[in-house]
Amino acid sequence: MERVIAAAVQLTSTEDRARNLREAMRWIDEAHRRGAGFVALPENVDLMGSEEAKIAGAEAVDGPTFQAFAARAKALGIWVLAGTLAERASPGRIFNTSVLYDPEGAAAAVYRKVHLFDVDLADGVRYRESRVVESGRELVVAEAGFGRVGLSICYDLRFPELFRALAQKGAEILAVPSAFTLHTGKDHWEVLLRARAIENTAYVIAPAQVGRHGAGRTTYGNAMIVDPWGAVIARCSDGPGICLAELSPEVLLRVRRELPSLGHRRVGVSGSFSDTDRG
């Protein structure tokens, strides 16, 4: 891992895709102006709206909206995580897809959300992400120029086995672009992010949606960056914006040296013991 200034972007995306993209690019530019070499955007960066709107606006992974983020990464010479965009899947279906672009504008990694948000919340709000979104099938760790980045999306955060598998594949930084609901976020968001950082002795960068998006959707915000000790080292205030923090290889190595829990693991992700697990 190499030292890098990372930025987590917080947005209030709507059904107006053109407006959302202008806002996203504005904050990427601002993060770059403030020294960021890695900028991460939230889930549904291009559109927060109806299922019909998402299906209608879905593109191939090399489509124009995806390529707009690739072009901005190349123009600024930085790494850009295009939080998630709607990728066209089978007819009437999409993937919720996150793409990491390198400073040349090439797609260094593509991750499709594995765990889909199908819940009935106590506030009366019902979500059925699986109605239009297809689940991904692959874990993704990207070899970025500054370190190994494990990719995840929002609801994935509730499944620690996914993050342990990313750590086993060498992840030093865990990216969690999200649109956490207000109802769940106020109690669970920070706790889960800090837990994933502590469990895997890794940095966590969590860009987020915030505020009211229409159609009764309200998100929690609190985009943040967490260090491998579990301390929140950057947090966005209310409303759209960015928070920045330096990701330090010295901090990562110190925490992993002091707490070598990844090497002490005795139970595998599958729940079985192995000679390697026994240490």
N, C-alpha and C positions, 0 to 999 in steps of 0.2 A: 504494500500500500504506500502511496505517496500523499504528501500534504496537499489538500485542496480546500477551497472555500466553496461550500455547498449552500444552495438556496432552496427553500421550500416555498412554493407559491400557493396563496390562498385566493380563491375566486368565488364569485357568485354568478355562475353560468345560468343562462336562460334558454328559451327555444330559439333565440336569435343567434344563429351560428356565426354570422359575419361579425356581430358585436362581440361574441365570446372570443373569437380568434383575435380580434384587435386587442382586447384586454389581455389575453394570454401573451401575445407578442410584446405588449407594452411592459409587462412585468418581467419577461425574459430579458428585455433590453435593460431594464432598471437593475436587475440582479447582476448582469454583466458589467454595468457601469460601476457597481459597488464591489467588483472583484471576483464574482462567482465564476468558477470553472465548471461547475456542475449545477444545473437548474432542473428541479423536478416539479411537474405540474400535477394537479389533482385528477381524480376520476371524473369522467364525463366532461373533460375540458372543453370539448366542442359543443356540447348540447346537454342541457338538463330539461327534459320535457317528456312528452308522451311516447309510448312505445311506437306509435305510428310514425312520429317524427324521426325517431331513431332509425327505424327500418328504412324510411324514405331517404335519409341522409347517409346511410352506411356506404362505405367504399371498400375497395380492395386495399390491402396494406400498402400498396404503392400509389394510392389515390391522391388527389390534390390536397386534401386536408392534412394527411400524413406528411406529404412532401413539403407543405408549408413549414412544418416544424423541422424537417431535415434541412431545408434551405436556411432557416434562421440559425441553426446550430453551425452550419458551414460558414455563414456570413460573419458570425461572431467568434468562430473558432473555439467553441465550448461544447461540453456534453449536455444534451437536453433529453430529459425523460418526458415524453409526451404522455402524461398521466394515463388516461385511457381515451380512446376514440372508438366509435362504432365501426367494426370491420364486417363487411358483408360475408355471410356464411351461406347456408342453404337457403332456398327461397323463403322469404318471410322471417328469416332468422339472422341473428348477428352474433359476433364475438365481442366481448368487452376487452379491448386489446391495448396493451401498453407497449410502447416502442422506445428503446434507448438509442439515440443518435449520437454518433461520434463527431469530433470537430471537423471532419470532412463531409458531414451530412449523410454518412452511410448508416444503415440500421445495424447496430452492433448486437441487438437482441430484440426478440419479439416474444411477449408473454400474453397468453390468453387466460383470463380469470378462471380459476378452477372451481372455487366454491361460490355458489349462487345464492343470493339473498331472498329466500322464500320464508317470510315470517308474518305473524300477526301480533302487532304490538299492543301494549296496554292502553295506549292513547287512541286506539281505534284505527290506526293506519295499517293497511295491509299491503305487503309487497310480494310480488311473484316474478322475480327476475328471470326465472327459468322459462317463463311463458314465451319469451322472444330471444333469450340469450342462450347460446350453446356453451357448455362447459369446456374449458381447455383441458389438455391431458398431459402437459409437460411442465416439469420444474425447470426454471431458467436462472442460471448464474452467468452474468456477463463479465467478460474480461475488459473492464474499462481501463483507460490509461492511468487512473489514479488508484485503482483497486478493483476487487471482485464484488460486483453488485448482485444481490439476490432480489429477484422481482416478485412482487405480490400485488394484490389489489383489494383494498377495503375489507370485505367480509372474510377474506383469507386470514385476516388478523386473528380471528377466533380459533384458528387451528394450529396449535403450536408445533404439531408434527411436521407441517409444511416448512416452517422456519428452521426446525432442527435439521431437516433434510437439506435445506439451502446451506446451512452452516457446514454440514458434512461435505457438501460439494465445494466448500472453500469461501463462502460468502463472508465478507468483512463489513459490508454495508447492506442493510436491508431497506428496500424502497417500498413504501405502502401508500400509493396515491389513493385517496379516499373521498367519499361523500357520505360520511357517517350521519345518521339521523340525529336530530337534537335529543330525542327521547333516550336513545342508547348512548350517545356520545357523552352526555354530561356525567354518566356514571362509569363508563367502560373505556372510553377512548384512551386517555392518558395511561390508565392502569395497564391496559393491554400492550400499548407501545413500549412502556418501560419494562414490562415483563419480557417481551420478545428481545429487547436489547440485553437485559441481564442474563436471560437463559442462554443466549448464544454469544455473549461477550462481543457484540457487534454494534456499530452505529446503526441507528434507524432514522431515516428521513421520511417524513409523512406529510406531504402536501395535502390540502383539503379544500372542499367546498364549504361555503359559509352562508348563512342567511336564508331568505325566502326566495324560492325559485319558481313559484307559480304552481298551480294544481295541488295545493296543500302540502308541498314538499318544503321542509325546512331542515337545513343541515347545521351541524354543531361548530364547524371551524376548528380553531385551535391547532392549525398546522404547526408542526414542531420538528425539531431535530433532537435526538436523544443519543448520549454517548454510551460506550460499552459498559460503563458502571451503572447505567440507568438514570443518569442525571439529565434533565431537560436543559439543553444548552442554548436553545433558541425557540421562540414561540411567537406566532403571529398574533396581533391584537385583533379586535373586532373589525370585520369588513375585509375587502380585498387588500392584498399586500404581499409582502415577502418577509421571511426571516432568514438570517444567514448565520453560519457557524463554520469554523475551521475543523475539518476532519483530520486528525493527527495520527500518523502511524505510531508515534511514540506512546500515545495514550492507549491505542489498541493493543500494542505489544505489552505494555505495563499491566493492563488489566488481565490480559490472557496469561501473563506470567504469574501474577498474584493469585488469580483464580482459574487454574487450568481445568475447569469443569468439563470442557469438551473432551479432554483426554481421559477423564475419570469415568465417563459414561459406561454403565454396565448393562443397560437394557437398550436394545436396538429400537428403531422407529417402529418395527413390526411388533414389538413387545417381547421378542425372544432374546435369549442370551446367546452370546457367541464368544469364541476365544478372544477376538479383538475387543469386544465389549468388556470382557473381564479384566482387561489390562494386564 
